[in-house]
Amino acid sequence: MVFIAPFLGAAVLLSGFVSALPRPYSQDSAIGEEVAVSAPNGIPITDTIELASNDQKWSSEVVYATSTSEAWPAQSSPAYGSGSSDWGGKSYDDCVSQCLATYGGPSKPYTPPTPTSGQQEEGSHGNGATHTVIVAPSQGVLRYVPFAVNASVGDTIKFVWGANNHTVTKSSALTPCNKTSDALFTSGVHDKDFIFTQVVNTTDPVYFYCGTPGHCQKGMFGIINPPSAFGAATSVSRSLSSLGSSNPDIAAYASYTSTQTKTNLAASKWGGNIDLAGLPDWAHESAAENVLYTRNFLASNGEVLKENGAIDLSSAGSTPLMIPQDVGAALNNAGAAYGYEPSTPQPSASTSEAPAAPSGTAESVLNNGAGALASPKAFVALFVAVATFLAL
């Protein structure tokens, strides 16, 4: 405590000066896109021993990166007490809990539709395994769960709607928020309990997104047979550090996720080998947030993650799943509550179901560090990250 006190004092003084400064309007780099999630056993996260064999043949097993994840960098903590939030002099645990309770929400149970619930189903079926992907597990959670899965040719991807007003539409890596003209599949807009099935006809990556205006830009996309890059600089595990240094939301989300998955090694490594190289730069943060959300989902539902890395949602009918709060959305809501209205950069769309959002470049977002640190959103993000760490 002797060494920490001077830093806390300095931080208090610094926060006072910062609060008096004008706050520039900073752009938000979180952009949504969809990635298909069709795999028999889950997402590849290859282990060193299994990497060579998995490169030669299709494997439905999810393997875990064990040596490539970088340690999450320590964050300096803005002193609280002089800010606009009234934490009532409570502990860091209370601060984190209050922040998440205010801007997020508790986990909610999810039960899949039954034949008696008036469900509708469209699509095709293969003769292989069936893999379930939940489309928006609860109202307001714009995610596909799991974010990515591996599937063999002939397998069936079963998309089950957990909320209203969503689609499943095929896209591509380069334009993840646009419909593709190549072997297009699209469900159309449907509501809770709807089921859409698709037969897997290739082991190449297949991308999909929600065509409801604005949803893909907020991260609602997924991948079937995602590309894997074990140990590469473009893998999710290796990219999280650099993404977090550019965007405090990612840093806070990663710190929170590390805490939630600390007793579940498999969940903490899930998706680490997904290769981001094929996606446009503006989509990397959204892909990382999707991986982090799936890790939190697995931490809340340990029984669905099998020893071989497969994600099996077949037991959801007898054991309701718990849907965790979306911390990424919570941080965005926190910024909005303080009057911070970020813009969402995205590429121009030539064929999209969703109208174009305000334009912006990935470079302008990534270089907006000073403005981001002065914003209430950044304060909340950094505060949650540091508070979560100190609460361990």
GUGUVEX-231396 format. One line per 10 residues: number of its first residue (from 1); their letters; for each residue x, y, z of N, C-alpha, C. Coordinates in steps of 0.2 Angstrom, whole numbers, plus 2048, in hexadecimal, padded with zeros to 3 digits. Example, Ala and Ser with C-alpha at 12.3 -4.5 7.8 and 13.67 -1.06 7.14 Angstrom:
2
1> AS> 842:7E4:827:83E:7EA:827:842:7F0:827 ~ 840:7F5:823:844:7FB:824:840:800:827 .
! end
This chain:
392
1> MVFIAPFLGA> 804:7FA:800:800:800:800:804:806:800 ~ 80A:806:802:80F:80C:803:810:80E:7FC ~ 811:809:7F7:813:80B:7F0:80D:80D:7EC ~ 807:80A:7EE:801:80C:7EA:7FE:813:7EC ~ 7FE:815:7F2:7FB:81B:7F4:7FD:821:7EF ~ 804:822:7EE:806:828:7EA:802:828:7E3 ~ 802:822:7E0:7FF:821:7DA:7F7:823:7DA ~ 7F4:821:7DF:7ED:822:7E0:7EC:82A:7E1 ~ 7F0:82D:7E5:7F0:834:7E6:7F1:838:7DF ~ 7F6:835:7DB:7F7:839:7D5:7F1:837:7D0 .
11> AVLLSGFVSA> 7EE:831:7D1:7E8:830:7CC:7E3:834:7CE ~ 7E1:836:7D4:7DC:83A:7D6:7DD:841:7D3 ~ 7E3:844:7D4:7E4:84A:7D1:7E3:84A:7CA ~ 7E6:845:7C6:7E6:845:7BF:7DE:845:7BD ~ 7DA:841:7C0:7D3:840:7BE:7D0:847:7BF ~ 7D2:84B:7C4:7CF:852:7C5:7D0:856:7BF ~ 7D7:856:7BC:7D9:85A:7B7:7D5:857:7B0 ~ 7D5:851:7B0:7D1:84E:7AA:7CA:84F:7A9 ~ 7C7:84F:7AF:7C0:851:7AF:7BE:858:7AD ~ 7C3:85C:7AE:7C2:863:7AC:7C4:865:7A4 .
21> LPRPYSQDSA> 7C7:860:7A1:7C8:860:79A:7C2:85F:796 ~ 7C2:862:790:7BD:861:78B:7BE:85A:789 ~ 7B8:856:788:7B8:84F:786:7B7:84F:77E ~ 7BC:84D:77A:7BA:84C:773:7B5:847:772 ~ 7B2:847:76C:7AD:842:76A:7B1:83D:767 ~ 7B2:837:76A:7B6:832:767:7B2:82C:764 ~ 7B4:82A:75F:7B1:824:75B:7B2:81E:75E ~ 7AD:81A:75D:7AD:813:760:7AF:80E:75A ~ 7B4:80A:75C:7B6:805:757:7B3:7FE:757 ~ 7AE:7FE:75B:7AA:7F7:75B:7A5:7F7:756 .
31> IGEEVAVSAP> 7A7:7F2:751:7A2:7F1:74C:7A0:7EA:74B ~ 79A:7E9:749:797:7E2:749:798:7DF:743 ~ 798:7D9:743:798:7D5:73D:796:7CE:73F ~ 794:7CA:73A:792:7C3:73C:797:7BE:73A ~ 797:7B9:73E:79B:7B3:73C:797:7AD:73D ~ 797:7A8:738:793:7A2:739:796:79D:73E ~ 791:79A:742:794:796:747:791:78F:746 ~ 794:78B:741:792:785:740:797:780:740 ~ 797:77C:746:79D:777:747:79A:772:74B ~ 79C:76C:74A:79A:766:74E:79C:766:755 .
41> NGIPITDTIE> 7A2:769:756:7A4:768:75D:7A6:76F:760 ~ 7A6:774:75C:7A8:77B:75F:7AE:77E:75B ~ 7B1:782:75E:7B6:786:75A:7BD:784:75B ~ 7C1:784:756:7C8:782:757:7CC:786:75B ~ 7D0:784:75F:7D5:787:763:7DB:783:764 ~ 7DD:781:75F:7E2:77B:75F:7E8:77B:764 ~ 7E9:776:767:7EE:774:76C:7F5:773:768 ~ 7FB:774:76B:801:773:767:802:76C:764 ~ 800:767:768:801:760:766:7FC:75E:761 ~ 7F6:761:761:7F1:75F:75C:7F1:763:756 .
51> LASNDQKWSS> 7F5:769:756:7F5:76D:750:7F6:76A:749 ~ 7FC:766:749:7FE:763:743:7F9:75E:740 ~ 7F6:75A:744:7F1:755:742:7EA:759:73F ~ 7E9:75E:743:7E2:762:741:7E3:766:73B ~ 7E9:768:739:7EA:76B:733:7E9:766:72D ~ 7EA:760:72E:7E9:75B:728:7E2:758:728 ~ 7DE:758:72D:7D8:755:72C:7D3:75A:730 ~ 7CC:759:72E:7C7:75D:732:7C6:75A:739 ~ 7C6:75E:73E:7C5:75B:744:7BF:75F:747 ~ 7BA:75C:74B:7B5:75F:74E:7B6:761:755 .
61> EVVYATSTSE> 7BC:760:757:7BE:761:75E:7C1:768:75E ~ 7BF:76C:764:7C2:772:765:7C8:771:769 ~ 7CE:774:767:7D4:773:76A:7D6:77A:76D ~ 7DA:77A:772:7DB:780:776:7E2:782:775 ~ 7E3:789:774:7EA:78C:774:7EC:78C:77B ~ 7F2:789:77C:7F5:789:783:7FB:78D:784 ~ 7FE:790:77F:804:793:780:805:79A:77C ~ 7FF:79C:779:800:7A2:775:7FC:7A8:778 ~ 7F8:7A7:77D:7F5:7AD:77F:7F9:7B1:783 ~ 7F9:7B8:782:7FD:7BC:785:7FA:7BF:78C .
71> AWPAQSSPAY> 7FE:7C0:791:7FC:7C2:797:7F8:7C9:796 ~ 7F3:7CA:799:7EF:7D0:798:7F3:7D6:79C ~ 7F4:7DB:798:7F8:7E1:79B:7F4:7E4:7A1 ~ 7F8:7E6:7A6:7F5:7EA:7AB:7F3:7F1:7A9 ~ 7ED:7F3:7AC:7EB:7F9:7AA:7EC:7FE:7B0 ~ 7ED:804:7AF:7ED:809:7B5:7E6:80B:7B6 ~ 7E5:80C:7BD:7DE:80D:7BF:7DD:815:7C0 ~ 7D7:817:7BD:7D5:81E:7BE:7D3:81E:7C5 ~ 7D4:823:7C9:7D2:823:7D0:7CB:825:7D0 ~ 7C7:821:7D4:7C0:823:7D5:7BF:826:7DB .
81> GSGSSDWGGK> 7BA:82A:7DB:7B8:82F:7E1:7B8:836:7DF ~ 7BB:837:7D9:7BA:83E:7D6:7B6:83E:7D0 ~ 7B4:838:7CE:7B0:837:7C8:7A9:839:7C9 ~ 7A5:838:7C3:79E:83A:7C3:79A:834:7C6 ~ 79C:82E:7C7:798:828:7CA:799:828:7D1 ~ 794:827:7D5:794:827:7DC:794:820:7DF ~ 79A:81E:7E0:79B:817:7E3:79A:816:7EA ~ 798:81C:7EE:797:81B:7F5:79C:819:7F9 ~ 7A3:81A:7F7:7A8:818:7FB:7A9:810:7FB ~ 7A6:80C:7F7:7A6:805:7F8:7AC:802:7F5 .
91> SYDDCVSQCL> 7AD:7FC:7F6:7B3:7F8:7F3:7B3:7F8:7EC ~ 7B9:7F5:7E9:7B9:7F4:7E2:7B4:7EF:7E0 ~ 7B3:7EA:7E4:7AE:7E5:7E2:7A8:7E8:7E1 ~ 7A6:7EC:7E5:79F:7EF:7E5:79F:7F4:7DF ~ 7A4:7F7:7DD:7A4:7FC:7D7:7A3:7F8:7D1 ~ 7A7:7F2:7D0:7A6:7EE:7CA:79F:7EB:7CA ~ 79C:7E9:7D0:796:7E6:7D0:791:7EB:7CE ~ 791:7F1:7D0:78D:7F6:7CF:78D:7F8:7C8 ~ 793:7F9:7C5:794:7FB:7BE:790:7F6:7B9 ~ 792:7EF:7BB:78F:7EA:7B6:787:7EA:7B7 .
101> ATYGGPSKPY> 785:7EB:7BD:77E:7EA:7BF:77A:7F0:7BB ~ 77D:7F6:7BB:77A:7FC:7B8:77A:7FB:7B1 ~ 780:7F9:7AE:780:7FA:7A6:780:7F3:7A3 ~ 77F:7ED:7A7:77F:7E7:7A4:778:7E4:7A6 ~ 779:7DF:7AA:773:7DB:7AD:775:7D4:7AF ~ 771:7D1:7B3:773:7CA:7B5:772:7C5:7AF ~ 775:7BF:7B0:774:7BA:7AC:76D:7B8:7AB ~ 76A:7B6:7A5:763:7B4:7A5:763:7AD:7A2 ~ 75E:7A9:7A4:75D:7A2:7A2:75B:7A2:79B ~ 75D:79D:797:75B:79C:790:758:795:790 .
111> TPPTPTSGQQ> 752:794:78D:750:78D:78B:74E:78D:784 ~ 750:788:780:74F:788:779:747:786:778 ~ 745:788:772:73E:787:770:73C:77F:770 ~ 736:77D:772:734:776:772:72E:776:76C ~ 72D:770:76A:728:76F:765:721:772:767 ~ 720:773:76D:719:776:770:71A:77D:770 ~ 71F:780:76F:720:788:770:71E:78B:769 ~ 71B:788:764:719:78B:75E:71F:78D:75A ~ 725:789:75A:72B:78B:756:72A:78A:74F ~ 72D:78E:74B:72D:78D:744:734:78B:742 .
121> EEGSHGNGAT> 735:787:73C:73B:785:73A:73C:785:733 ~ 741:787:730:743:787:729:74A:785:728 ~ 74B:783:722:752:781:720:753:77A:71D ~ 759:778:71E:75B:771:71B:75F:76D:721 ~ 75F:767:720:762:762:725:767:75E:721 ~ 76D:75C:724:772:758:722:771:751:725 ~ 776:74D:724:776:746:727:77B:746:72C ~ 77F:74B:72E:784:74B:733:781:74E:739 ~ 786:750:73D:784:753:744:781:759:743 ~ 77D:75B:749:779:761:749:77D:766:74E .
131> HTVIVAPSQG> 77E:76C:74D:781:771:751:77D:777:752 ~ 77B:778:758:776:77E:75A:77A:784:75B ~ 777:789:758:77A:790:759:774:795:75B ~ 775:798:761:76F:79C:763:770:7A3:760 ~ 76A:7A5:75D:76A:7AC:75A:767:7B1:75F ~ 76C:7B5:762:76A:7BA:767:766:7B7:76D ~ 76A:7B4:772:768:7B0:777:762:7B3:77C ~ 763:7BA:77C:75D:7BD:780:75D:7C4:77C ~ 757:7C7:77D:756:7CE:77A:75B:7D3:77C ~ 75E:7D6:777:763:7DB:778:76A:7D8:778 .
141> VLRYVPFAVN> 76B:7D2:778:772:7CF:778:773:7CD:770 ~ 777:7D1:76D:778:7D0:766:77E:7CC:764 ~ 77D:7C6:766:783:7C1:765:780:7BA:762 ~ 784:7B7:75E:783:7B0:75D:787:7AB:762 ~ 783:7A6:765:787:7A2:76A:786:79B:768 ~ 78C:798:767:793:79B:767:794:79F:761 ~ 799:7A3:762:79B:7A8:75C:79E:7A4:756 ~ 7A1:79E:757:7A4:79A:752:7A4:793:753 ~ 7A3:78F:74E:7A3:787:74F:7A6:784:749 ~ 7A9:77E:74A:7AB:77A:745:7A6:775:743 .
151> ASVGDTIKFV> 7A6:773:73C:7A1:76E:73A:7A4:76B:734 ~ 7A2:765:733:7A4:761:72D:79E:761:728 ~ 7A0:760:721:79C:760:71C:796:75B:71D ~ 790:75D:71D:78A:759:71E:787:75A:725 ~ 78A:75E:729:788:75F:730:782:765:72F ~ 77E:766:734:779:76B:734:77A:770:739 ~ 779:776:737:77A:77C:73C:773:77E:73E ~ 771:77D:744:76A:77F:746:76A:786:74A ~ 768:78B:747:767:791:74A:761:792:74D ~ 761:794:754:75B:794:758:75A:79B:75A .
161> WGANNHTVTK> 755:79F:759:754:7A6:75B:752:7A6:762 ~ 756:7AA:766:754:7AB:76D:751:7B2:76E ~ 751:7B6:769:74E:7BD:76A:74B:7BF:763 ~ 747:7C4:763:744:7C6:75D:748:7CB:759 ~ 746:7CB:752:748:7CF:74D:74F:7CE:74B ~ 751:7C8:749:758:7C6:747:758:7C2:741 ~ 75D:7C2:73D:75E:7BE:737:765:7BA:738 ~ 765:7B5:734:76C:7B1:732:76D:7B2:72B ~ 772:7B6:729:773:7B7:722:77B:7B6:720 ~ 77C:7B2:71B:783:7B1:719:786:7B7:716 .
171> SSALTPCNKT> 78D:7B8:719:791:7BD:716:798:7BB:714 ~ 79D:7BF:715:7A4:7BC:713:7A9:7C0:718 ~ 7AF:7BD:718:7B4:7C0:71D:7B5:7C7:71B ~ 7B6:7C9:715:7B8:7D0:713:7B2:7D5:714 ~ 7AC:7D3:714:7A6:7D7:715:7A1:7D3:719 ~ 7A3:7D3:720:79F:7CE:724:798:7D1:726 ~ 796:7D7:724:790:7DA:725:78C:7DB:71F ~ 78E:7D8:71A:78A:7D8:713:789:7D1:711 ~ 783:7D1:70D:781:7CA:70A:786:7C8:705 ~ 787:7C2:705:78B:7BF:6FF:787:7BC:6FA .
181> SDALFTSGVH> 789:7BD:6F4:786:7BA:6EE:787:7B3:6ED ~ 78C:7B0:6F0:78F:7A9:6EF:78B:7A5:6F4 ~ 787:7A0:6F1:784:79B:6F5:780:79F:6FB ~ 77D:7A4:6FA:779:7A8:6FF:774:7A4:703 ~ 774:7A4:70A:76E:7A2:70E:76C:7A8:712 ~ 766:7A8:713:763:7AD:718:75D:7AB:71B ~ 75C:7AC:721:756:7AA:724:750:7AF:724 ~ 751:7B5:722:74C:7BA:723:74C:7BC:72B ~ 748:7C1:72C:747:7C4:733:742:7C0:737 ~ 744:7BD:73C:740:7B9:740:740:7BA:748 .
191> DKDFIFTQVV> 73C:7B8:74C:73B:7B9:753:73D:7B3:757 ~ 73D:7B4:75E:73F:7AF:762:73B:7A8:761 ~ 73F:7A3:762:73D:79B:761:73D:799:759 ~ 73F:79E:755:740:79B:74E:746:797:74D ~ 746:792:748:74C:78E:747:74D:78E:740 ~ 754:78F:73E:756:78F:737:75C:78A:737 ~ 75C:786:732:761:781:731:764:781:72B ~ 76B:780:72B:76F:780:725:774:77A:725 ~ 774:777:71F:779:771:71E:780:774:71C ~ 785:772:720:78C:774:71E:78E:770:718 .
201> NTTDPVYFYC> 791:774:713:793:771:70D:79A:772:70B ~ 79E:775:710:7A5:776:70F:7A8:777:716 ~ 7AF:776:717:7B2:777:71D:7B6:77D:71D ~ 7B5:781:717:7B8:788:717:7B4:78C:71C ~ 7B7:792:71E:7B3:797:723:7AD:799:71F ~ 7A8:79A:723:7A1:79D:720:79F:7A2:725 ~ 79E:7A8:723:79C:7AD:728:795:7AF:727 ~ 792:7B1:72C:78B:7B3:72C:78A:7B9:731 ~ 784:7BC:730:783:7C2:734:77B:7C3:735 ~ 779:7C8:73A:772:7CA:73A:771:7D0:736 .
211> GTPGHCQKGM> 76C:7CF:732:76B:7D5:72D:766:7DA:730 ~ 764:7DA:736:760:7DF:739:764:7E5:739 ~ 762:7EB:737:766:7F1:737:769:7F2:73E ~ 770:7F3:73D:774:7F5:743:777:7EF:747 ~ 774:7E9:747:776:7E3:74B:77D:7E1:749 ~ 77E:7E0:743:785:7DE:741:78A:7E3:743 ~ 789:7E9:742:78D:7EE:744:78F:7EE:74C ~ 78A:7EB:74F:78B:7EB:757:78E:7E4:759 ~ 790:7E0:754:794:7DA:755:790:7D3:754 ~ 78A:7D4:751:786:7CD:750:788:7CA:74A .
221> FGIINPPSAF> 78D:7C6:74A:790:7C2:744:793:7BC:747 ~ 794:7B7:743:797:7B0:745:79B:7AD:73F ~ 79E:7A7:741:7A2:7A4:73C:7A1:79C:73C ~ 7A0:799:737:7A0:792:736:7A7:790:734 ~ 7AA:78B:737:7B1:789:736:7B6:78F:735 ~ 7B7:792:73B:7BB:798:73B:7C2:796:739 ~ 7C6:79B:736:7CD:79A:734:7D1:79A:73B ~ 7D6:795:73B:7DA:795:741:7E1:797:740 ~ 7E4:79A:745:7EB:79C:744:7EF:79B:74B ~ 7F0:795:74C:7F3:794:753:7FA:798:754 .
231> GAATSVSRSL> 7FA:79C:759:800:79F:75B:801:7A5:756 ~ 7FD:7A7:751:7FF:7AC:74D:7FD:7B3:750 ~ 800:7B8:74E:7FF:7BF:750:7F8:7C1:74F ~ 7F5:7BE:74A:7EE:7C0:748:7E9:7BC:74B ~ 7EB:7B7:750:7E6:7B3:753:7E2:7B8:759 ~ 7DD:7B5:75B:7D9:7B9:760:7DD:7BA:767 ~ 7E1:7B4:769:7E5:7B4:76F:7EA:7BA:76E ~ 7ED:7BA:769:7F3:7BF:768:7F1:7C6:767 ~ 7EB:7C6:764:7E8:7CD:762:7E5:7D1:768 ~ 7E3:7CD:76D:7DF:7D1:772:7E3:7D6:776 .
241> SSLGSSNPDI> 7E9:7D5:777:7ED:7DA:77A:7ED:7E1:776 ~ 7EF:7E0:770:7EF:7E6:76B:7E8:7EA:76B ~ 7E3:7E5:76A:7DC:7E8:769:7DA:7EC:770 ~ 7DC:7E9:776:7DB:7EC:77C:7DE:7F3:77D ~ 7E4:7F3:77A:7E8:7F9:77B:7E5:7FF:777 ~ 7E1:7FD:772:7DE:802:76E:7D7:804:770 ~ 7D4:7FF:773:7CD:800:775:7CC:7FE:77C ~ 7CB:802:781:7CA:801:788:7C4:7FC:789 ~ 7BF:7FC:785:7BA:7F7:785:7BC:7F0:785 ~ 7C1:7EF:780:7C3:7E8:77F:7C8:7E6:785 .
251> AAYASYTSTQ> 7CB:7EB:788:7D0:7E9:78E:7CB:7E8:794 ~ 7C6:7EB:795:7C1:7EA:79A:7BE:7E3:79A ~ 7BC:7E2:794:7B8:7DC:792:7BD:7D6:793 ~ 7C3:7D6:791:7C8:7D1:792:7C9:7D0:799 ~ 7CA:7D5:79D:7CB:7D4:7A4:7C6:7D1:7A8 ~ 7C0:7D3:7A6:7BA:7D0:7A9:7B9:7C9:7A7 ~ 7BA:7C7:7A1:7BA:7C0:79F:7BF:7BC:7A2 ~ 7C5:7BF:7A3:7CA:7BB:7A7:7C8:7B9:7AE ~ 7C4:7BD:7B1:7C2:7BC:7B8:7BC:7B7:7B7 ~ 7B8:7B7:7B3:7B2:7B3:7B2:7B4:7AC:7B0 .
261> TKTNLAASKW> 7BA:7AB:7AD:7BC:7A4:7AA:7C2:7A2:7AE ~ 7C4:7A5:7B4:7CA:7A3:7B7:7CA:79B:7BA ~ 7C4:799:7BB:7C3:792:7BD:7C1:78D:7B7 ~ 7C1:78F:7B1:7C0:78B:7AB:7C5:78C:7A6 ~ 7CA:789:7A6:7D0:78A:7A1:7CD:789:79A ~ 7C9:784:799:7C7:783:792:7C3:789:78F ~ 7BF:78C:794:7BB:792:792:7BF:798:790 ~ 7C4:798:795:7C9:79E:794:7CD:79E:78E ~ 7CE:798:78B:7D2:798:784:7CD:797:77E ~ 7C7:797:77F:7C3:796:779:7C3:79B:774 .
271> GGNIDLAGLP> 7C4:799:76E:7C4:79E:768:7CB:7A1:767 ~ 7D0:79F:76B:7D7:7A3:76B:7DA:7A2:765 ~ 7D9:79D:761:7DD:79C:75A:7D9:79F:754 ~ 7D3:7A2:755:7D0:7A4:74F:7D4:7AA:74C ~ 7D5:7A9:746:7D9:7AE:742:7D5:7B4:740 ~ 7D7:7BA:742:7D4:7C0:740:7D6:7C3:739 ~ 7DB:7C0:736:7DF:7C3:730:7DA:7C4:72A ~ 7D5:7BF:729:7D1:7C0:724:7CB:7C5:724 ~ 7CA:7C8:72A:7C5:7CD:72C:7C8:7D4:72B ~ 7C4:7D8:729:7C6:7DF:728:7C8:7E2:72F .
281> DWAHESAAEN> 7CC:7E7:730:7CF:7E9:736:7C9:7EB:73B ~ 7C4:7EE:738:7BF:7F1:73C:7BB:7EC:740 ~ 7BB:7E5:73D:7B7:7E0:740:7BB:7DC:746 ~ 7C2:7DD:747:7C6:7DA:74B:7C3:7DA:752 ~ 7C1:7E0:754:7BF:7E1:75B:7B8:7DE:75D ~ 7B4:7DE:758:7AD:7DB:758:7AE:7D3:759 ~ 7B3:7D0:755:7B4:7C9:755:7B7:7C7:75C ~ 7BC:7CC:75F:7BF:7CA:765:7B9:7CB:76B ~ 7B5:7CF:76A:7AF:7D0:76F:7AB:7CA:76F ~ 7A9:7C7:769:7A5:7C1:768:7A9:7BB:76B .
291> VLYTRNFLAS> 7AF:7BB:76B:7B3:7B5:76E:7B2:7B6:776 ~ 7B3:7BC:778:7B3:7BD:77F:7AC:7BC:782 ~ 7A7:7BD:77E:7A0:7BC:780:79F:7B4:781 ~ 7A1:7B1:77C:7A0:7A9:77C:7A4:7A6:782 ~ 7AA:7A9:783:7AE:7A6:789:7AA:7A8:790 ~ 7A6:7AD:790:7A2:7AF:796:79C:7AA:796 ~ 799:7A9:790:794:7A4:790:796:79D:792 ~ 79C:79B:790:79E:794:792:7A0:794:79A ~ 7A2:799:79C:7A4:79A:7A4:79D:799:7A8 ~ 798:79B:7A5:791:79B:7A8:78E:794:7A7 .
301> NGEVLKENGA> 790:791:7A2:78D:78A:7A0:792:785:79F ~ 796:783:7A4:79C:77F:7A3:79A:778:7A0 ~ 794:776:7A1:792:76F:79F:791:76F:797 ~ 791:774:794:790:774:78C:797:773:789 ~ 79C:775:78C:7A3:774:78A:7A6:76E:78B ~ 7A7:769:786:7A9:762:788:7B1:762:788 ~ 7B3:75C:78A:7BA:75C:78B:7BE:75C:785 ~ 7BB:75B:77F:7BF:75B:779:7BE:762:776 ~ 7BB:767:779:7BA:76E:777:7B3:76F:773 ~ 7AF:76A:772:7A9:76B:76F:7A4:76F:773 .
311> IDLSSAGSTP> 7A0:773:770:79A:776:773:794:773:772 ~ 791:770:777:78B:76C:775:785:76F:779 ~ 780:772:775:77B:775:778:774:771:778 ~ 775:76A:777:76F:766:777:76C:765:77E ~ 770:766:783:76D:765:78A:769:76B:78C ~ 768:770:788:765:777:78A:75D:775:78C ~ 75B:770:788:753:76F:78A:752:76D:791 ~ 757:769:794:756:767:79A:759:76B:7A0 ~ 75E:76E:79E:762:773:7A2:763:77A:79F ~ 75F:77E:7A1:75F:785:79E:766:788:79E .
321> LMIPQDVGAA> 767:78B:799:76E:78F:799:76D:795:79C ~ 773:798:79F:773:79E:7A1:777:7A3:79C ~ 773:7A8:79B:776:7AD:796:779:7B3:799 ~ 780:7B4:799:783:7B9:79D:782:7C0:79A ~ 783:7C5:79E:782:7CC:79B:788:7CD:796 ~ 786:7D1:791:78B:7D3:78C:78F:7D9:78F ~ 795:7D8:791:799:7DE:794:79A:7E3:78F ~ 79C:7E1:789:79D:7E5:784:798:7EA:783 ~ 791:7E8:783:78C:7EC:782:78B:7F0:788 ~ 78C:7EE:78E:78C:7F1:794:790:7F7:794 .
331> LNNAGAAYGY> 796:7F7:792:79B:7FC:792:798:801:78D ~ 796:7FF:787:793:804:782:78D:808:786 ~ 789:804:789:783:807:78D:786:80C:792 ~ 78B:80B:795:78E:80F:79A:790:816:797 ~ 793:815:791:795:81C:78E:78F:820:78C ~ 78A:81C:78A:783:820:788:780:823:78E ~ 781:820:793:77E:823:79A:781:829:79C ~ 787:82A:79A:78B:830:79B:78B:835:796 ~ 787:834:791:786:838:78B:78B:837:786 ~ 78F:832:786:794:830:781:790:82C:77B .
341> EPSTPQPSAS> 790:82F:775:78D:82C:76F:792:82A:76A ~ 795:824:76A:79A:822:765:797:821:75E ~ 79B:822:759:799:820:753:79C:81A:751 ~ 799:816:74C:79B:80F:74B:79E:80F:744 ~ 7A5:80E:743:7A8:80E:73D:7A6:808:739 ~ 7A5:808:733:7A4:802:72F:7A6:803:728 ~ 7A7:7FE:724:7A9:7FF:71D:7A3:800:719 ~ 7A3:803:713:79E:804:70F:79B:7FD:70D ~ 794:7FD:70C:791:7F7:70B:78E:7F7:704 ~ 78F:7F2:700:78C:7F2:6F9:786:7EE:6F9 .
351> TSEAPAAPSG> 785:7E9:6FD:77F:7E4:6FD:77E:7E2:704 ~ 77A:7E6:708:779:7E5:70F:772:7E6:711 ~ 770:7E1:715:769:7E2:718:768:7E7:71D ~ 76E:7EA:720:76D:7EF:724:770:7F5:721 ~ 76C:7FB:723:76E:802:720:775:803:723 ~ 779:807:71F:780:809:721:77F:80E:727 ~ 784:80D:72C:785:811:732:78A:816:730 ~ 78A:81B:735:78F:821:734:796:81E:732 ~ 799:821:72D:79F:81E:72A:7A5:820:72F ~ 7AB:81D:72F:7B0:81E:733:7B6:819:731 .
361> TAESVLNNGA> 7BC:81B:732:7C1:816:731:7C4:813:737 ~ 7C6:80D:736:7C9:809:73B:7CF:80D:73E ~ 7D3:811:73A:7D9:814:73C:7D7:81A:741 ~ 7D1:81E:73F:7CF:823:743:7CD:821:74A ~ 7CA:81B:74A:7C8:818:751:7CE:816:755 ~ 7D3:812:752:7D9:810:756:7DD:815:758 ~ 7DD:81B:754:7E2:821:756:7DE:825:75B ~ 7D8:824:75D:7D4:828:761:7D5:827:769 ~ 7DB:825:76B:7DD:823:771:7DC:829:776 ~ 7DE:82F:775:7DD:834:77A:7D6:836:77B .
371> GALASPKAFV> 7D2:836:776:7CB:838:776:7C8:832:77A ~ 7C9:82C:779:7C6:826:77C:7C8:827:784 ~ 7CE:828:786:7D0:828:78D:7CC:82E:790 ~ 7CA:833:78D:7C7:839:790:7C0:838:791 ~ 7BD:832:78D:7B6:831:78D:7B3:82D:793 ~ 7AD:82E:795:7AA:82A:79B:7AA:823:799 ~ 7A9:821:793:7A9:81A:791:7B0:817:792 ~ 7B5:81A:791:7BC:818:792:7BD:817:799 ~ 7BB:81C:79D:7BC:81C:7A4:7B8:816:7A7 ~ 7B2:814:7A5:7AF:80E:7A8:7B2:808:7A6 .
381> ALFVAVATFL> 7B5:808:79F:7B8:802:79D:7BF:801:7A1 ~ 7C3:806:7A2:7C9:805:7A6:7C7:803:7AD ~ 7C2:806:7B0:7C0:805:7B7:7BE:7FE:7B8 ~ 7BA:7FB:7B3:7B8:7F4:7B4:7BE:7F0:7B4 ~ 7C2:7F1:7AF:7C8:7ED:7AE:7CD:7ED:7B4 ~ 7CE:7F3:7B7:7D3:7F3:7BD:7CF:7F0:7C3 ~ 7C9:7F2:7C4:7C5:7F0:7CA:7C4:7E8:7CA ~ 7C3:7E5:7C4:7C3:7DE:7C3:7C9:7DB:7C5 ~ 7CF:7DE:7C3:7D5:7DB:7C5:7D7:7DB:7CC ~ 7D5:7E1:7CF:7D7:7E2:7D6:7D2:7DE:7DB .
391> AL> 7CC:7DC:7D8:7C8:7D8:7DC:7CA:7D1:7DC ~ 7CE:7CF:7D8:7D0:7C8:7D9:7D3:7C6:7DF .
! end
